[in-house]
Amino acid sequence: MSENRVVQGRMVTAEKLAELVEGDSVMEVDSIEEADEACPECGDNVLQVTYMPSVTELVTGWKCQECDWSDTDRD
């Protein structure tokens, strides 16, 4: 599976996708995966990325490929 994906018309890496979800830089990133869900706002494809924003936190984030919607598994 490719490490680069198109998100809102731009090619992004897994690190850039994690930064879009987090809103800030991240320390370490896993690969991009297709999420098994549609965007709740526009119904388009959603990508999933797992990343570490700090040394003590592991976060899974989701980002729509077409609109601004994103979410994380934080409580």
N, C-alpha and C positions, 0 to 999 in steps of 0.2 A: 504494500500500500504506500502511496506517495506521501512524503512528509509535507509537501506544500499543497495548500487548498485555496480555492477562491472564496473570499468572504467579502461581501458587499462590493464586488467588482475588483478586488485587489488580491494578488497572490500573497498568502501569509504562511510563515513557518509555524511550527508548534509553539515556539517561544513567543512569537508575535500574537498568536491566538490567545495564549495564556495572559499576555499583557492586556489585550483587549477586554477579556473577561474580568481581570483583576483591577484594571485601571491604573496599574503601576508595574514596575519591573518585577521579575520573579527570579528566584535563584536557580531552580532546576525544573526541567519540563520533560514529560513523557511524550509519546507520539500522539498525533491527531487520529481520532477514530470517528466513524459515523455513529451517531446516537440513534437508538431505536425509537425515536419520537419525532413528531412534527412541532414546529414552532407554535406556541400558544397564541402568538399575535398575528402571524401572517400565514401559517400553515406550511412554510417551506422547510427544507432540510436543516437539521441541527447537527453540529459537530461537538465532540466531547474531547476534552484534554485534561490530563491530570498533571498537577504541578505543585511545587513547593514555593510559596511566597516568602517563607522564612524557614529557619532550621527546625522549628518545632511544629510546623503545620503542613499537612498534605491535603490538597483541595482538588476536587473534581469540578470542572466548570463546563458549561454548555453555552454555545453561541450559535445563533441563527446565521445562515450563510447569506441571507438577503436583507434582513432588517436589523435594528439596533438591539433586539432582545438578547439578553444573556442572563445566566443564573449560576449559582454555585451550590454545593452540598453543605454549606455552613448553615447552622441553626439560626 
